Amino acid sequence: MSEIFDIYLLEAVLNGLLLGGLLALLSLGLNLVFGVIDVVWICYAELIMCGMYAVYYLYVQYHWPLVLAMLAAIALVALLGWILHQFVIRPVLNAEPINQLLVTGGVLFFLQAAATLVFGIEFKNLGVTLPSVRLGEMSFSAARLVAFGAALGGVVGLWLFLSRSYLGTAIRAISQDRAIMPLMGVDPGRIFALTSALGGGLAGLASCLLVLQYDIHPSIGLSFGPITFLICVLGGLGNMLGGFIAAFIFAQFIAVGGFFFAVEWGYVIAFIFFIAMMFWRPRGILGK
């Protein structure tokens, strides 16, 4: 009996690791945007919703190959990120933080309402079923394995871009001291727009992974938006490494708590841990 218990507990821990990879990808784009532009996109999860709809319609309605539909969705959401910055964020860059939150919150409700009017309230499914992968007595979702691999690929790709390219170096530099960078020949407006497009592209990648596991509807962002924001705050808002660590911590509370009690209780335990951490380290795990 104890051996079976240990196997299923190990399965829960491993599933938590797979979930953590996906949550890390969700938080990565939001942390990148905040770390560079210092504006929180409350509507970040709604960009993911737009990407999921794009994959669905291109694949199901217009019969594009799935990989091509996903690449087009990533490009579309990256474009949405750029448009969001140019027409919504840039005019309020020097405004009070509460005004910035209200503006992006307005975009959140606009995108939800627009999706309801255009796509309806029906739940839509991509219709792609990936088999489970068995490892001894343990079973894992192939979709979650694919998502974990793609999430790690996205994280590594972003790290290489930020550390090895000129534009990546400019992004890191302007996140540390935006006042001095114009004197070094860097155009902050260009870097901000590029960062917004990159954050949108990461949201597009997340949408491609989520659409393999979840039904699509106009309120799907409410399922991921709050937890993504909490992970970013727990890790230290704007700190990508902190968000990466926080994502795996959150995922383990959800997975192991769900194993001992129920999935809902796993979320409750994770939120209690978040509240306790905010009393102990209000700036987050790696917040400065």
C-alpha positions in Angstrom: 0.0 0.0 0.0 2.8 2.4 0.9 4.6 1.6 -2.4 1.5 2.5 -4.4 1.1 5.7 -2.3 4.7 6.6 -3.1 4.3 6.0 -6.8 1.2 8.2 -7.0 2.9 10.9 -4.9 5.9 10.8 -7.3 3.5 11.1 -10.2 1.9 14.2 -8.6 5.3 15.7 -8.1 6.3 15.1 -11.7 3.0 16.5 -13.0 3.7 19.5 -10.8 7.0 20.0 -12.6 5.3 19.8 -16.0 2.7 22.3 -14.8 5.4 24.5 -13.5 7.0 24.7 -16.9 3.8 26.0 -18.4 3.2 28.5 -15.6 6.8 29.7 -15.9 6.2 30.5 -19.6 3.0 32.3 -18.7 4.8 34.6 -16.2 7.8 35.1 -18.4 6.3 37.5 -20.9 4.5 39.6 -18.2 7.7 39.8 -16.1 9.7 40.8 -19.2 7.3 43.7 -20.0 7.2 45.0 -16.5 11.0 44.7 -16.0 11.7 46.8 -19.0 8.7 49.2 -19.4 7.5 49.2 -15.7 3.9 48.7 -16.7 1.8 45.7 -15.6 -0.3 44.3 -18.5 -3.5 43.3 -16.6 -4.9 42.2 -20.0 -1.9 39.8 -20.6 -4.1 36.6 -20.3 -6.6 38.1 -22.8 -3.8 38.3 -25.4 -3.4 34.6 -24.8 -7.1 34.1 -25.4 -6.8 35.9 -28.7 -4.0 33.5 -29.7 -6.1 30.5 -28.8 -8.9 31.7 -31.0 -6.5 32.3 -33.8 -5.1 28.8 -33.7 -8.7 27.4 -33.5 -10.0 29.2 -36.5 -6.9 28.8 -38.7 -6.8 25.1 -37.9 -10.4 24.1 -37.7 -12.2 26.6 -40.0 -9.5 27.3 -42.6 -7.7 23.9 -42.4 -4.2 25.3 -42.0 -1.6 22.8 -40.8 -1.5 22.9 -37.1 2.2 24.0 -36.8 1.6 26.8 -39.4 -1.5 27.9 -37.5 0.4 28.1 -34.3 3.3 30.1 -35.9 0.7 32.5 -37.4 -0.9 32.9 -33.9 2.4 33.7 -32.3 3.0 36.4 -34.9 -0.5 37.8 -34.5 -0.2 38.1 -30.7 3.2 39.6 -31.1 1.6 42.2 -33.3 -1.2 42.7 -30.8 1.5 43.3 -28.1 3.1 46.0 -30.3 -0.3 47.6 -31.0 -1.1 47.6 -27.3 2.1 49.5 -26.5 1.8 52.0 -29.4 -1.8 53.0 -28.8 -2.5 52.2 -25.2 0.7 52.0 -23.1 2.8 54.7 -24.7 0.3 57.6 -24.0 0.3 56.7 -20.2 4.0 55.8 -19.7 4.5 58.8 -17.5 1.1 58.6 -15.8 0.5 57.3 -12.3 0.7 53.5 -11.9 -3.0 53.3 -11.0 -3.9 55.0 -14.3 -1.8 52.4 -16.2 -3.5 49.6 -14.4 -7.0 51.0 -15.2 -6.1 51.5 -18.9 -4.9 47.9 -19.3 -7.9 46.7 -17.2 -10.1 48.5 -19.7 -8.4 46.6 -22.6 -9.1 43.4 -20.7 -12.8 44.0 -20.6 -12.8 45.3 -24.2 -11.2 42.1 -25.5 -13.5 39.9 -23.4 -16.6 41.7 -24.7 -15.3 41.8 -28.3 -14.6 38.0 -28.2 -18.1 37.4 -26.9 -19.7 39.4 -29.7 -17.5 38.0 -32.5 -17.1 34.3 -31.4 -20.0 33.8 -29.1 -20.1 32.2 -25.7 -19.8 28.6 -26.8 -16.9 26.5 -25.7 -14.7 25.6 -28.7 -12.2 22.7 -28.8 -9.3 22.2 -31.2 -10.2 18.5 -31.5 -6.6 17.3 -31.2 -6.2 14.5 -28.7 -2.7 13.5 -27.7 -2.2 10.1 -26.0 -1.1 9.7 -22.4 2.5 8.6 -21.8 3.0 5.8 -19.3 6.1 5.4 -17.2 5.7 2.2 -15.2 2.6 2.7 -13.0 2.6 6.5 -13.7 0.7 8.3 -16.4 1.4 11.7 -17.9 -0.5 13.9 -20.4 1.4 14.1 -23.7 0.0 17.6 -24.2 1.6 18.6 -20.9 4.9 17.0 -21.9 4.8 18.9 -25.2 3.9 22.1 -23.3 6.8 21.6 -20.8 9.3 21.1 -23.6 8.1 24.1 -25.6 8.1 26.2 -22.4 11.7 25.3 -21.6 12.6 26.0 -25.2 11.0 29.4 -25.0 12.8 30.2 -21.8 16.2 29.1 -23.2 15.6 31.0 -26.4 14.7 34.2 -24.5 17.8 33.9 -22.3 20.0 33.4 -25.4 18.4 36.5 -27.0 18.8 38.7 -24.0 22.4 37.6 -23.2 23.9 37.1 -26.7 22.3 39.7 -29.0 22.8 43.5 -29.2 19.0 44.1 -28.9 18.9 41.8 -25.9 21.7 43.6 -24.2 19.9 46.9 -24.9 16.7 45.5 -23.3 18.6 44.4 -20.2 20.5 47.7 -20.0 17.4 49.9 -20.3 15.6 47.8 -17.6 18.4 48.7 -15.2 18.7 52.4 -16.0 16.3 53.8 -18.6 17.4 57.4 -17.9 21.1 57.0 -19.0 20.5 54.7 -22.1 19.5 57.6 -24.5 22.9 59.0 -23.9 24.4 55.7 -25.0 22.7 55.9 -28.4 19.7 53.6 -27.5 16.2 54.7 -28.5 14.0 53.8 -25.5 10.8 54.0 -27.6 12.1 51.4 -30.0 13.2 49.1 -27.2 9.9 49.4 -25.5 8.0 48.6 -28.7 10.3 45.6 -29.3 9.8 44.4 -25.7 6.0 44.6 -26.1 6.1 42.6 -29.3 8.4 40.0 -27.6 6.1 39.8 -24.6 3.2 39.3 -27.0 5.1 36.6 -28.8 5.6 34.8 -25.5 1.8 35.1 -24.9 1.2 33.7 -28.3 3.5 30.7 -27.6 1.6 30.1 -24.3 -1.7 30.2 -26.2 -0.5 27.5 -28.6 0.3 25.2 -25.7 -2.8 25.9 -23.8 -5.1 25.3 -26.7 -3.9 21.7 -26.8 -5.3 21.2 -23.2 -8.2 23.6 -22.6 -11.4 24.6 -24.3 -11.6 28.1 -25.7 -14.2 30.7 -24.6 -14.2 34.5 -24.0 -13.5 34.2 -20.3 -10.6 31.8 -20.6 -8.2 34.5 -19.5 -9.8 34.6 -16.1 -8.5 31.0 -15.6 -4.8 32.0 -16.1 -4.6 35.8 -15.6 -4.8 36.0 -11.7 -2.5 33.0 -11.1 0.1 34.4 -13.6 0.0 37.8 -11.9 0.4 36.1 -8.4 3.4 34.1 -9.7 5.1 37.3 -11.0 4.5 39.0 -7.7 5.7 36.0 -5.7 8.9 35.8 -7.7 9.5 39.6 -7.6 7.6 41.6 -10.2 9.9 42.2 -13.2 12.4 39.5 -12.1 12.3 36.7 -14.7 14.4 34.2 -12.6 12.2 34.8 -9.6 9.0 34.2 -11.6 10.6 31.0 -13.0 11.2 29.7 -9.4 7.8 30.9 -8.2 6.0 29.1 -11.0 7.5 25.7 -10.0 6.7 26.4 -6.3 3.1 27.3 -7.1 2.8 24.2 -9.3 4.0 21.9 -6.6 1.5 23.2 -4.1 -1.3 22.7 -6.7 -0.2 19.2 -7.7 0.8 17.8 -4.3 -2.1 19.5 -2.5 -4.4 18.1 -5.1 -3.0 14.7 -4.5 -3.6 14.7 -0.7 -6.9 16.6 -0.8 -8.5 17.9 -4.1 -7.3 20.1 -6.9 -9.4 23.0 -5.6 -7.6 22.6 -2.2 -4.3 22.6 -4.0 -5.0 26.1 -5.3 -6.2 27.2 -1.8 -2.9 26.0 -0.2 -0.9 27.8 -2.9 -2.8 31.1 -2.3 -2.3 30.7 1.5 1.4 30.3 0.8 1.4 33.4 -1.4 -0.3 35.5 1.3 2.2 34.3 4.0 5.1 35.1 1.7 3.8 38.6 1.1 3.9 39.2 4.9 7.5 37.8 5.1 8.9 39.2 1.7 6.5 41.8 0.3 8.9 42.3 -2.7 8.9 38.6 -3.6 11.4 35.8 -3.6 14.0 37.7 -5.6 12.5 41.1 -5.6 14.8 44.1 -5.0 
